[in-house]
Each structure stands twice: as structure tokens, then as C-alpha cells.
């Protein structure tokens, strides 16, 4: 709930506007003079000010600077007479966000009231994300994200291996960092967070990168080198896209998990480490096991504490919370002062499918912030997927295609878990795989 301050010397107008504000579900305080309004701002938390230009003790325009000095970035809407249009424009230059010409339509007043307060309250909520556990971009209030937050808290209490799954762009690395950061009193928190991308290097180079090597182990090994496993000792080793780890390195990772020991390339002695292993993937590991690309025993050791991140399209109004968070973050980074998203832009954000998930959302908002010169972001280039125009008739799908579409719907509903999908469909995993 927001609080509105109405500063106007017309008693009947103050009364009428106050009734509208209360009916919309907000608190309201009124003042008949400018100085009284400033006193209220010093003693109460106000979210929105409706300010008359022609006050008996001081000009409303002159008050704008004083209000902003007291209340920071508060939104101010000017109430002007029909012959004060030029003055209203001057008030916008002074820092007001909008103005209404008297006598005005209550519908217009109500629209401005709700638009500004809802945008401000969402900005407040987004700002609070910075103070929560981990990093704000993985957090939200939807049921799937409440489950993720509970899983993060649970994972932070133990050193068991953790496997994070989810589509590209859902925040797997951020979740891993949140697990590392969310237990300040634990020794692992004092250690470093080391990320390894399992799909970027060949098998030989990956082994050297992970486990290090002894001097003379191969041509060019002029000195001993620590691997990332040893660097991460005492902290967290994050294995990103674990599904891409070469098959011949998987037994060595399994040994590291089970015995907390490893050997450098060319080394003869075991090295003991204390380490928390967090792995992540957007691949179906069980399918890779069927294809002989991933060891089943390694999968079970990694999957002690699974955390499944939902795609953005399944997170409901979290997408608006994240959009406001990114807007706040990017405004600070790019030193821009914008009001927020228009109601139409917020509708588009809710209706878009976001195939690129959080990463796509942030990229689109960053582009909008860079190119927007006015006060509000419209997201003009974003077409809601459910509203996309159909310019041509598609041929009816074949029975085979309809079957494939249904299978994909089931897979999406179970976060691409093929074993679970096969059980729901009443077929074997092999039949499921052959049907795709």
C-alpha cells in the first residue's frame, strides 16, 4: 500500500481527491498550504505528491526542489488551472513527472494515481532484492521460486554435491553463487568460488586445467602448476555444463567427489582437498547416460541435492519483478533517470514466452534503457507471443507431428525429465527417444 500527499488550498477538491485515493486502496494525507506539505514530508513516508501550482503561501513550482531534497526521487504531479499550461510545462522541467489541468476528469486522476504508485511500489520491491540472499536475478515470489529458495537454504547447510538443472539463461551460475554466499559462518564461505566451463577445452587441456600438472609432465610443462580443483580447496568448485565433460575425465571427477583426493597430471602422490562441488547443466543427463556419453555412477553422486530452475515463462509475475530489478540496476549503471514501464509494456513482458529466459529479459531491457530518451519504457519492439499476428494459414499437422507436439508438451511440463515423461506417456525411454 502506498501513501499519497495532496497539497491544494481548495477544501472541496482535497476532500474529493482523498476519497478517490482511499477507494483505490491507498493511504492519503492532505495539506492546504505548501509549508504544511513540507512538514508532512519530513515526518511521514510519502510515495506520491499531487501538488497545486497556485498555493496561497508559495508557488508549487518553487516547492518541487524542496520536496525532492526532503523525499529524494519522489514522484510529483502538478495540479494546474486551465490558464496555467505554460507554468505546467515549467514544472515538468523543474522535476515533476506529470500534470493535470483543472477541472479534470476523475478517471484521468485515477489512471495517473495507479500508474505511478504501482510503478513506484514495484521499484521498491525490486530494490529490496539486492538485500536478499544471493543475487536478485534468481529470486522471486512465484511457487517454483519459493521452492528454489528453500533448496538453496538447504544446500547451503551441507557439503554434499549439488546438481542444478534448467534451460539456458535461467540463472544456474547465479544459483551456485547464492549457495556459496548464503552461509557466512561456514568455512566454505571464506573460500573462493571457482567456475569451470566443462565444454570449452579438449580432454587433455581440461585435465590440466582441473587438476594441474607436475613439472616435466609433458612438453612445455616447465614448472608445477596448480589446477582449479586445488585453487578451490576450502571453497566451491562450480562445474558449468557438466554434461559436456569428456567421458575419460569423468572417473577422475568421481574419485574427487568420493575420496576428496586427486592427482596432478604427471604426479605420483594424492592431494587431499576439502571442497564443495556444484554442477549445472541444461542437458538431459539421463539421455546422455543412455547414449554412453555420461557415467551413471557420476550422475548419481552429483545428483545428491538436485535443484531444478524453472523457465521464466513458468514464473508468472516474477518476470515483472525481475524487469523492475534490471531497470533499477541498469539506470544506476548507465546513469539514466527513467520512470518505469508503461502499462502496455508490462502487459508485453507478461505475455512474452522468453525463450532466452532471464538473460533475454535483461538484454532487451538494457537495449531499451540505452535508446529511451523519455521517461517511460514502451518495449515497442517486443511482440507478446500470444498476440503475434497470424499472416498465413498453416497446413494441418500430420498425426505423427501431433504426437511429437504432445510429447514435447509433456517434456516441458516435467522440465525435460525424460524418465518422468516416459512414465506419464506410458512408454519406454527408448520409445520416447525414437519418437522425438
Buried (B, 14 or more C-beta within 10 A) or exposed (E): EBBBBBBBBBEEBBEBBBEBBEEBEBBBBBBBBBBBBBEBBEEEEBBBBBBBBBBEEBBBBEBBEBBBEBBEEBBBBBBBBEEBEEBBBBBBEBBBBBBBBBEBEEEEBBEBBBBBBBBBBBBEBBBEBEEEBBBBBBBBEBEBBEEBBEBBBBBBEEBBBBBBBBBBBBBBBBBBBBBBBBBEEBEBBEBBBBBBBBBEBEEEEBBBBBBBBBEEBEEEBEEBBEBBBBBBBBBBBBBBBBBBBBEEBBEBBBBBBEEBEBBBBBBEEEBEBEBBBBBBBBBBBBBBBBEEBBBEEBBEBBBBBEBBBBBBBBBBBBBBBBBBBBBBBBBEEEEEEBBBBBEEBBBBBBBBBBEBBBBBBBEBBBEBBEEBEEEBBBBEEBEBEEEEEEEEEEEEEEEEEEEBEEBEEBBBEBBBBBEBBBBEBEBEBEEBBEBE
